[in-house]
Amino acid sequence: MNKIIITLGLASFFLVSSVSADALKNSLNSILNTKDSSGMVNLSGVSVGAKPKPKVRQQVKKVRKSRPGSAIIGRYNDGKSVRKKEADKYIRKATKGKIKDLDLLPKKQRLMVLKDLQRMYAIKHFKSRPANAVVATVDGTPIVKKSVDIYLKSVTNGKVKDFDRLDKKQRLILIKDLARPILLKAAVEHNITKIEKETIFKQLWLSKQRTSIEVSNEEMVALYEAKKAQTLAKNPTAQIPPYISLGESLKNELLEKKIMKNLMKDVNITVNYDVEETFEMNDSNKSLEKLDKIPDTKETE
């Protein structure tokens, strides 16, 4: 009888234990599968023996306050105040109405707006120096604004006429260009003799004349035939070079004759001989007959 009771007791114990185990398991599974974990303590941020992490403060973005249109935001080069309403007007025009307030722009862009306002103000209130103002000197030689403006107009085909409207870099480049002939002239004055100068000017003048005078083929052929006849008259067996080999020399000779003819045109020459009679000559003189009438100075002494 006792064995039966013990057996039933053990069976009841295991039965109750089995039921309790199933209930605990189901309870844990239920907690794990529950989305709302507010009742559970989160230990993931806890570190044994470590200092607690400081709380990060959220940065509050400051909202820039817009200043009134009458606020002074800068000054022009002449000291006049720059008002905010001027900048707002410029921004509205530049952005086609998309931005209307200077204070809404970052600092870098606000500075760019002020620079643009400075530039436009300088152009609007620009005053040029007088034409006789000395704008530069090259080794003591003054350069007046009038000469610089003339040169500037020529090199820009009339697009820019005022030296004072150029920036500093452009002005320096222009003055350097104008300084070259001044320095070259100074070098010539110190290193070339008077005779050399005259030779240079003569060659330059002749070169200029040569470009303005024309020589035809007919004139060159006529000169060749005349020289050929003159040479054969002196020596019938002489070797006459072909025309083509003398072309350049024939042209130069004709050019010299034409240049001298133009140079002597309408020239009046008066020769004084320390006697009562003087001799005058110009290109209209028909002959030099008066030369025969002039007495020999040796015989009259």
QUIQUIFEN-V234890 format. One record per backbone hydrogen bond with DSSP energy under -1.0 kcal/mol. NH is the residue of the N-H (numbers start at 1). CO is the residue of the C=O. Records with the same first field share a line. If there is no record, write none. Layout:
BEGIN
NH: CO, CO
END
This chain:
BEGIN
5: 1
6: 2
7: 3
8: 4
9: 5
10: 6
11: 7
12: 8
13: 9
14: 10
15: 11
16: 12
17: 13
18: 14
19: 15
20: 16
21: 17
22: 18
23: 19
24: 20
25: 21
26: 22
27: 23
28: 24
29: 25
30: 26
31: 27
32: 28
33: 29
37: 35
40: 37
46: 43
50: 47
71: 68
73: 82
76: 80
79: 76
82: 74
84: 71
85: 69
87: 83
88: 84
89: 85
90: 86
91: 87
92: 88
93: 89
94: 90
95: 91
97: 92
98: 95
104: 101
105: 102
110: 106
111: 107
112: 108
113: 109
114: 110
115: 111
116: 112
117: 113
118: 114
119: 115
120: 116
121: 117
122: 118
123: 119
124: 120
125: 121
126: 123
133: 130
135: 143
136: 143
138: 141
141: 138
143: 136
145: 133
146: 131
148: 144
149: 145
150: 146
151: 147
152: 148
153: 149
154: 150
155: 151
156: 152
158: 153
159: 156
165: 162
166: 163
171: 167
172: 168
173: 169
174: 170
175: 171
176: 172
177: 173
178: 174
179: 175
180: 176
183: 179
184: 180
185: 181
186: 182
187: 183
188: 184
189: 185
190: 186
191: 187
192: 188
197: 193
198: 194
199: 195
200: 196
201: 197
202: 198
203: 199
204: 200
205: 201
206: 202
207: 203
208: 204
209: 205
210: 206
211: 207
220: 216
221: 217
222: 218
223: 219
224: 220
225: 221
226: 222
227: 223
228: 224
229: 225
230: 226
231: 227
232: 228
233: 229
234: 230
235: 231
238: 235
246: 243
250: 246
251: 247
252: 248
253: 249
254: 250
255: 251
256: 252
257: 253
258: 254
259: 255
260: 256
261: 257
262: 258
263: 259
264: 260
267: 264
269: 281
271: 279
279: 271
281: 269
285: 282
291: 288
292: 289
300: 296
END
